[in-house]
Amino acid sequence: MEQKKAPLDLGLKMLENYKIVRHNEFRFISSEFGFVNSFIKMEPSLFAFGQPYRIKEGRIALVKQGVARVSINLIEHNLQAGNLSLMTPTSIIQVIEVSPDFDMQMIAIDNNFLPISEKEDFFTYLLHHQRNILLSLTPQEHIQLEKYFSLIWSILQEPPFRREAIRHLIASLLYNIEYIAKHYNQMKGERLTHQESIFQQFISLVNSYSKTERNVGFYADKLCLTPVT
């Protein structure tokens, strides 16, 4: 039986000096914010297929073309053109396979980079109120979000780094995604079952505490459950 691989940590600070793309014009990486303008330009050594990674920061991914099969927090998804994926910090991501033409844009944001003081973790807040971390966008929504990505990328090309402009554009992008997700769920008329809600909370807790907590009682207490004895 093949032994399961332990997740490797992946964060912006690790990638600052990493050659993640063949040409610098396709990426911007700092310790608190990252933007990859083309996945297809990334070096193959960045991700090993089948290797799970625990991402330190939240991610927003907009698929431009092709298809990818990925696992996000143990749930398998097919990403294709017109999809948007929002992943919370500490999520476990595993790339299983991609088509030769697969391409996407991705933004990585440290939570402290966001100009939002009311919520301790905006990514977690947003996903706890939505079922879908993967949205199938309408053509109009896709064009609209592409414009967000294009504007952010354009501003990143202008020296010096316009930190406040980028921070507030990212916040606006996240709020717009929240509106789209709410409408998406209303149209599908779907709600999380109690079991699905517990499972999502459990996965989130495991991602956050698995390095220090191995006791079932710890997670049961966090979920207000009585462990089976």
HELIX and SHEET records of a PDB file:
HELIX    1   1 LEU A   12  LEU A   15  1                                   4    
HELIX    2   2 ASN A   24  PHE A   26  5                                   3    
HELIX    3   3 PHE A   39  LYS A   41  5                                   3    
HELIX    4   4 ASN A  111  PHE A  113  5                                   3    
HELIX    5   5 PHE A  122  HIS A  128  1                                   7    
HELIX    6   6 PRO A  139  LEU A  156  1                                  18    
HELIX    7   7 ARG A  163  LYS A  188  1                                  26    
HELIX    8   8 HIS A  194  TYR A  209  1                                  16    
HELIX    9   9 VAL A  216  LYS A  222  1                                   7    
SHEET    1   A 5 LEU A   8  LEU A  10  0                                        
SHEET    2   A 5 PRO A  52  ILE A  55  1                                        
SHEET    3   A 5 ILE A  92  VAL A  98 -1                                        
SHEET    4   A 5 VAL A  67  ILE A  72 -1                                        
SHEET    5   A 5 ILE A  75  GLN A  80 -1                                        
SHEET    1   B 6 ARG A  27  ILE A  29  0                                        
SHEET    2   B 6 PHE A  33  VAL A  36 -1                                        
SHEET    3   B 6 ASP A 103  ILE A 109 -1                                        
SHEET    4   B 6 GLY A  58  GLN A  65 -1                                        
SHEET    5   B 6 ASN A  83  MET A  87 -1                                        
SHEET    6   B 6 LEU A 134  SER A 136 -1                                        
END                                                                             
